[in-house]
Amino acid sequence: MKELMKQPSSWLPNGIKLNLSDQFRPFSFTEELQFRLEELLEKNKENLLNPDEQAELAGLLELEKIFSFINAKLAS
């Protein structure tokens, strides 16, 4: 059975940046992970994602939502 979403926590060790100088966006993706997200989004627009890439994109989008929430809470 294929996974429906890659676990967002799998990127925590190597895909996350802490930006202490940016009070509105302290948590973000590394440049490499941001590039991968954009690459997957582009392939998704063209319906070219395989099942593993679909799971990866779902996990990245979930992690992006989590960061948006945390960053907003910290900024307020």
C-alpha positions as CSV (number, residue, x, y, z in Angstrom):
1,M,0.0,0.0,0.0
2,K,1.4,3.4,-1.0
3,E,1.5,6.1,1.6
4,L,-1.0,8.9,1.1
5,M,1.2,11.5,2.7
6,K,4.9,11.6,3.6
7,Q,5.1,12.4,7.2
8,P,5.9,16.1,7.7
9,S,8.2,15.3,10.6
10,S,10.5,13.5,8.2
11,W,11.8,16.9,7.0
12,L,12.5,18.3,10.4
13,P,16.2,17.2,10.7
14,N,17.4,18.6,7.3
15,G,14.7,20.6,5.6
16,I,13.9,23.3,8.1
17,K,15.5,26.7,8.7
18,L,15.2,28.7,11.8
19,N,15.3,32.4,11.0
20,L,15.8,34.1,14.4
21,S,16.1,37.6,12.8
22,D,12.7,37.3,11.1
23,Q,10.0,37.8,13.7
24,F,7.2,37.1,11.1
25,R,8.7,34.0,9.6
26,P,11.0,32.3,12.0
27,F,10.4,28.8,10.6
28,S,10.7,28.1,6.9
29,F,12.0,25.5,4.4
30,T,15.6,25.3,3.4
31,E,16.3,26.5,-0.1
32,E,16.6,22.9,-1.3
33,L,13.2,21.9,0.2
34,Q,11.5,25.0,-1.1
35,F,12.8,24.3,-4.6
36,R,11.5,20.7,-4.3
37,L,8.1,22.0,-3.3
38,E,8.0,24.3,-6.3
39,E,9.1,21.5,-8.6
40,L,6.4,19.2,-7.3
41,L,3.7,21.9,-7.6
42,E,4.7,22.5,-11.2
43,K,4.5,18.8,-12.0
44,N,1.2,18.6,-10.2
45,K,-0.2,21.4,-12.5
46,E,0.6,19.2,-15.4
47,N,-0.7,16.0,-13.8
48,L,2.7,14.4,-14.0
49,L,3.2,13.3,-10.4
50,N,3.7,9.6,-9.6
51,P,2.2,8.2,-6.4
52,D,5.4,8.7,-4.3
53,E,5.6,12.4,-5.5
54,Q,1.9,12.9,-4.6
55,A,2.6,11.6,-1.1
56,E,5.7,13.9,-0.9
57,L,3.7,16.9,-2.1
58,A,0.9,16.2,0.4
59,G,3.4,16.1,3.3
60,L,5.2,19.3,2.2
61,L,1.9,21.2,1.9
62,E,0.9,20.0,5.4
63,L,4.2,21.1,6.8
64,E,3.8,24.5,5.1
65,K,0.4,24.8,6.8
66,I,1.9,24.0,10.1
67,F,4.6,26.6,9.7
68,S,2.1,29.2,8.6
69,F,0.1,28.6,11.7
70,I,3.1,28.6,14.1
71,N,4.7,31.7,12.4
72,A,1.4,33.5,12.7
73,K,1.0,32.6,16.4
74,L,4.5,33.7,17.2
75,A,4.1,37.0,15.3
76,S,0.9,37.9,17.2
